Amino acid sequence: MTVEPEVYNDYLYGDEGNGTTEDYPLEGQSEDFLCSLEEVREFSRLFVPVAYSLICVFGLLGNVLVVITFAFYKKAKSMTDVYLLNMAVADILSVLTLPFLAATHATKQWLFSNAMCKLVKGIHDVNFYCGMLLLACISLDRYVAIVQATKSFRLRSRTLVHHRGICLAVWALSVLISVSTFVFYQKYSVQGGLQDRYVCQPRYVGLSEPLHWKLLMLGLQLLFGFFVPLVFMMFCYLFIIRTLLHAQNSKRHRAIRVVLTVVLVFLVCQVPHNLVLLVTAANLGRMNRSCQGEKLLGYARQGTEALAFLRCCLNPVLYAFIGQKFRNYFLKIMKDLLCVRRSPKPPGFSCSKLHSETFVSRQNSETADNDNASSFTM
């Protein structure tokens, strides 16, 4: 017996079976028989809160330090500085949504309001796309600085207004891509065991082609959240490596290792999750799926999503702290913090005065500092 049309419509208009952990009807069974994904929900109840909590703590720590460094120690002057600052802000906003998702997995339902459902999911998507597009911008900027070195000073020595304009365009595009998230995500109840439970998922009730909207959202996520930054990174970093191989520089081997590390981390964090999304897209609308296959897809989605979020923790290390100059500023932060906490202090000693003198000295030393984006070995 095939699934009754009205049962399948409920499955299609909601988000059941869309790579989530909602039960759904199987072909050849009565409409009362559901493929139970309770095992997947139990796994996510234990795994996701722990993983997301750790990612949230370390992601906040690393990215807040980046913002503090730019705000008080190293002013954002170059294009890469502006990109790094914006990417840190985007990563901070992304990890701030993780406690809400962790609570949802721990309790197996959405505990907050419908407005919070739209806000949390929307903020996550906006900053996810923004972070990925900024990775593409950083790749292009480093390509210009290294491969097009003769033109880089003219191309990259634009005013800070132009740099911020590019970032503003990235944020605007990210918001535009995420409009469907704000529109379709909502809080609603689904049958779950002895009582209904609330979920925060996209619903397409009232639309003539809900499957097309699902495919559109998945397509946008795959395009701007993976393929666009991947193409930019592969193109730019391949030419960067070729240029470094021909360069007579004692640090070129270390620079190449850094480039390969950046690309490898991106692939390890993003490829598994996007493969799961591709399988999910291929399964949309198909009713001849096995329950075991859906369980495996559910497990894979939970694990690969956590791996994708891990990027927010690694970005500060790969794109900021790996540079010598940025590390020096970070050490100054630590010294100033220790200075504030140091006790007792010599007579007439003032941490604020010391910080002021250090900052003035630093500003003078930065006058001749171009701090360009090719600083893989800084």
C-alpha positions in Angstrom: 0.0 0.0 0.0 1.3 3.4 -0.9 1.1 6.5 1.3 -2.2 8.3 1.2 -1.9 11.7 -0.6 -3.0 13.7 2.4 -0.4 12.0 4.6 2.3 12.7 2.1 1.2 16.4 1.8 1.6 16.9 5.5 5.1 15.4 5.2 6.0 17.6 2.2 4.6 20.9 3.5 6.4 20.6 6.7 10.0 19.7 7.2 9.6 16.0 8.1 12.1 13.9 6.3 14.1 16.9 5.1 17.3 15.6 6.8 15.8 16.4 10.2 14.9 14.0 13.0 11.1 14.0 12.4 9.3 10.7 11.8 7.8 10.3 8.4 5.6 7.7 6.5 7.2 4.9 4.5 6.0 3.7 1.1 4.2 0.3 1.3 3.0 0.8 4.8 -0.3 2.1 6.3 -0.5 5.8 7.0 -0.3 5.0 10.7 3.1 3.5 10.3 6.0 6.0 10.7 9.7 5.5 10.3 10.6 6.3 13.9 13.8 8.4 14.3 13.7 8.4 18.1 17.2 6.8 18.1 18.5 9.8 16.2 16.8 12.2 18.5 18.2 10.5 21.6 21.7 10.6 20.1 21.3 14.3 19.3 20.0 14.9 22.8 23.3 13.7 24.2 25.8 14.7 21.5 24.6 18.1 20.3 24.4 20.1 23.6 27.9 19.0 24.5 29.4 19.7 21.1 27.6 23.1 20.6 28.4 24.2 24.1 32.2 23.7 23.5 32.0 25.3 20.1 30.2 28.3 21.6 32.7 28.8 24.4 35.8 28.5 22.2 34.3 30.3 19.3 33.3 33.3 21.5 36.7 33.3 23.1 38.7 33.4 19.9 36.5 35.8 18.0 36.0 38.2 20.9 39.8 38.4 21.2 40.0 39.3 17.5 37.4 42.1 17.9 39.2 43.4 21.0 42.5 43.4 19.2 41.1 45.4 16.3 39.1 47.7 18.6 41.9 48.7 21.0 45.2 47.6 19.7 45.4 47.1 15.9 43.2 49.4 14.0 41.6 47.9 10.9 43.5 49.6 8.0 44.0 47.1 5.2 41.3 45.2 3.3 42.1 41.9 5.1 41.8 43.7 8.5 38.3 44.8 7.6 37.4 41.4 6.4 38.8 39.7 9.5 36.9 42.0 11.8 33.6 41.5 10.0 34.2 37.7 9.9 34.8 37.7 13.6 31.6 39.6 14.2 29.7 37.1 12.0 31.2 34.1 13.8 30.3 35.6 17.2 26.7 36.1 16.1 26.6 32.5 14.7 27.9 30.8 17.9 25.4 32.9 20.0 22.6 30.9 18.3 24.1 27.6 19.4 22.7 27.6 23.0 19.2 27.9 21.6 19.8 24.9 19.3 21.5 22.9 22.1 18.5 23.5 24.3 16.2 22.3 21.5 18.1 19.1 21.0 18.4 18.5 24.8 14.6 18.8 25.3 13.7 17.4 21.8 11.4 20.4 21.2 11.5 24.2 20.5 11.1 25.9 23.9 10.9 29.5 22.7 8.4 31.7 20.9 7.7 31.8 17.2 9.4 35.1 16.9 12.5 33.7 18.5 12.3 30.8 16.0 12.5 33.1 13.1 15.1 35.4 14.8 17.5 32.6 15.8 17.4 30.7 12.5 17.5 34.0 10.5 20.5 35.3 12.4 22.3 32.0 12.0 21.8 31.9 8.3 22.7 35.6 7.7 26.0 35.2 9.6 26.7 31.8 8.1 26.5 33.1 4.5 28.4 36.3 5.5 31.2 34.3 7.0 31.6 32.1 4.0 31.5 35.0 1.5 34.1 36.8 3.6 36.3 33.8 3.2 36.0 34.2 -0.5 36.9 37.9 -0.2 40.0 37.2 1.9 41.1 34.6 -0.7 40.7 37.1 -3.5 42.5 39.8 -1.5 45.5 37.6 -0.8 45.5 36.6 -4.5 45.8 40.2 -5.5 48.5 40.9 -2.9 50.7 38.0 -3.9 50.0 37.0 -7.5 49.3 40.5 -8.7 51.9 42.1 -6.5 52.8 44.9 -9.0 49.2 46.0 -9.0 48.4 45.3 -5.4 49.4 48.6 -3.9 47.1 50.5 -6.3 44.2 48.0 -6.0 44.4 47.6 -2.3 45.3 51.1 -1.1 41.7 52.3 -1.3 40.1 54.2 1.5 38.6 52.5 4.5 35.2 53.6 3.2 35.7 51.4 0.1 36.7 48.4 2.3 33.6 48.9 4.4 31.5 49.2 1.3 32.5 45.8 0.2 31.7 44.3 3.6 28.4 46.1 3.6 27.5 44.6 0.2 28.4 41.1 1.6 26.1 41.6 4.6 23.3 42.9 2.4 23.7 39.9 0.1 23.6 37.5 3.1 20.4 39.1 4.4 18.8 38.8 0.9 19.7 35.2 0.7 18.3 34.5 4.1 14.9 36.2 3.6 13.3 32.8 3.0 14.5 31.7 6.4 12.7 34.6 8.1 9.6 34.0 6.1 9.2 30.2 6.3 10.6 29.1 9.6 8.0 29.0 12.3 7.1 27.2 15.5 4.5 24.5 15.2 3.5 21.3 16.9 4.1 17.7 15.6 3.0 14.4 17.0 5.7 12.9 19.2 4.8 9.9 21.3 2.3 10.4 24.0 2.0 14.2 23.4 2.6 16.7 20.8 5.9 18.7 20.8 6.9 22.0 19.2 9.5 22.3 16.5 11.1 25.2 14.8 11.3 24.3 11.1 10.3 25.7 7.7 6.6 25.3 6.6 5.3 25.8 3.2 1.5 25.5 3.8 -0.5 27.4 1.2 2.2 27.3 -1.5 1.5 25.5 -4.7 5.0 24.0 -5.1 6.5 23.4 -1.6 9.1 21.0 -3.0 10.5 23.7 -5.2 10.9 26.1 -2.2 12.7 23.4 -0.3 15.1 22.8 -3.2 15.6 26.5 -3.5 16.6 26.9 0.1 19.0 23.9 -0.1 20.4 25.2 -3.4 21.1 28.6 -1.9 22.9 27.1 1.0 25.0 24.9 -1.2 25.8 27.7 -3.6 26.7 30.5 -1.3 27.6 28.4 1.7 30.0 26.1 -0.1 30.6 26.3 -3.8 31.2 30.0 -4.2 33.9 30.2 -1.4 35.3 26.8 -2.5 35.8 28.1 -6.1 37.4 31.3 -4.9 39.7 29.6 -2.5 40.8 26.9 -4.9 41.4 29.4 -7.7 43.2 32.0 -5.6 45.3 29.6 -3.4 46.4 27.5 -6.4 47.9 30.6 -8.0 49.3 31.8 -4.7 51.1 28.5 -4.2 52.4 28.6 -7.7 53.7 32.1 -7.1 55.3 31.2 -3.8 57.1 28.2 -5.4 58.8 30.6 -7.8 59.6 33.2 -5.1 63.1 33.5 -3.6 62.0 33.7 0.0 63.3 31.7 2.9 59.8 31.6 4.4 57.9 30.4 1.3 57.7 26.8 2.5 56.0 27.8 5.7 53.7 30.1 3.7 52.7 27.2 1.5 52.0 25.0 4.5 49.7 27.7 5.9 47.9 27.9 2.6 47.4 24.2 2.4 46.2 24.1 6.1 43.6 26.8 5.4 42.2 24.9 2.4 42.3 21.6 4.2 40.5 22.9 7.2 37.8 24.4 5.0 37.3 21.1 3.1 37.3 18.9 6.3 34.7 21.2 8.0 32.5 21.9 5.0 32.6 19.0 2.6 30.9 16.4 4.8 28.0 18.6 5.7 27.4 19.7 2.1 27.5 16.1 1.0 24.7 15.4 3.4 22.8 18.4 2.0 23.2 17.0 -1.5 21.9 13.6 -0.4 19.0 15.4 1.3 18.2 17.3 -1.8 18.3 14.2 -3.9 15.9 12.5 -1.5 13.3 15.2 -1.5 10.0 14.0 -2.9 11.1 10.4 -3.0 8.9 8.0 -1.0 10.8 4.8 -1.7 13.4 5.4 1.0 14.5 2.9 3.7 14.0 3.7 7.3 17.6 2.6 8.0 18.9 5.0 5.4 17.0 7.9 6.9 18.5 7.1 10.4 22.0 7.1 9.0 21.3 10.4 7.3 20.0 11.8 10.6 23.2 10.7 12.4 25.3 12.1 9.6 23.5 15.5 9.7 24.0 15.9 13.4 27.7 15.1 13.2 28.5 17.1 10.1 26.6 20.2 11.3 28.8 20.2 14.5 31.9 19.9 12.3 30.7 22.8 10.1 30.2 25.0 13.2 33.7 24.1 14.3 34.9 26.5 11.6 33.9 29.4 13.8 36.5 28.3 16.4 39.2 27.8 13.8 38.8 31.0 11.8 40.6 33.2 14.4 43.6 30.8 14.5 43.9 30.4 10.7 43.2 34.0 9.6 44.3 36.1 12.6 46.5 34.6 15.2 48.7 32.7 12.7 50.2 36.1 11.7 53.2 37.3 13.6 52.0 40.9 13.9 48.6 39.9 15.1 50.2 37.5 17.6 52.3 40.4 18.9 49.1 42.5 19.5 47.5 39.5 21.2 50.5 39.2 23.6 50.1 42.9 24.4 46.5 42.3 25.4 47.7 39.5 27.8 50.4 41.8 29.2 47.9 44.6 29.8 45.5 42.3 31.5 48.2 41.0 33.7 49.3 44.5 34.4 45.8 45.4 35.6 45.7 42.4 37.9 49.3 42.8 39.2 49.6 43.7 42.9 51.3 45.4 44.6 52.3 48.0 42.1 55.3 50.4 42.4 54.6 53.9 43.7 53.2 56.2 41.0 52.7 53.2 38.6 49.7 53.4 36.4 48.5 50.6 34.0 46.5 53.1 32.0 49.5 55.4 31.6 51.6 52.4 30.5 48.9 51.3 28.1 48.7 54.8 26.7 52.5 55.0 26.2 52.5 51.6 24.6 49.6 52.5 22.3 51.4 55.7 21.1 54.6 53.9 20.5 52.6 51.2 18.6 50.9 53.8 16.5 54.2 55.4 15.5 55.6 52.0 14.6 52.6 51.3 12.4 53.1 54.4 10.2 55.4 52.5 7.9 53.5 49.2 8.3 51.5 48.3 5.2 50.3 45.0 6.9 49.2 43.5 3.6 47.1 40.4 3.2 49.9 38.2 1.9 51.2 37.8 5.5 50.8 34.1 5.7 54.2 34.0 7.5 53.9 37.1 9.6 
